[in-house]
Amino acid sequence: MMLLFTERGRCYTWQEATAWLKRAGFSRFRQTRVDGKIGILEATLGSTGRRKPASRPR
């Protein structure tokens, strides 16, 4: 991850970005490489990743 347009912008590791997002309440992380050094880090807010079973009509 890279912070742009800041006085001290720099590149950050996946681990650093993931740690920030965890502290902010995000979970279910997925890293996807796009090309060489370019990638995407996806995270879900407020979810543990566990789905509730669907209720069945009686």
N, C-alpha and C positions, 0 to 999 in steps of 0.2 A: 504494500500500500504506500502511496506517496501523497504527502500533503503539498498541495501547490498553492501558490500565491500567498505564502506566509514568509515572514522574515527569515525563519530558520527551517523552512520546509526540508524534509528528508524522506528517505524510503523507510518503511517499517516492515517488519516480518509478519508472516501470517500469524505467528504466535502472539506477537504484541497486539495486533488488531483484534484477534479472537479474545484475548484477556480483557481488553477494554469493553468489547461487546458483552461478554459474560457479566462483567460488573454492572453494566447498564440493563441487565435483565434479558438479554438475547440468549437463544439456545439453538439447537439443531443446525450446526454449521456445516456448510458444504463448500469445498474449494474446487474450483474448476480452472484448469490451465487453458488459456485461449491460444497463446503463441509464445513459445520461449519464456521470456521473463514477464509476460502479461497474464494476469489471471483475475478471477472474480471470486469474492468471498461473500456467500449468501448466509443470512441468519434469520431466524424467526423470533419475533418479540413475544415474550410471555408464554411460550409453549414448551412443554417438556418433551414433546415429540410423541407422547402417548395419546392414542385416540380412544375416545369413549366408544364402547360398543353401541351400534345402532339399536334404537328401541324397536321392538317388534310389536305390530298391532295385535290386539287380543281378539 
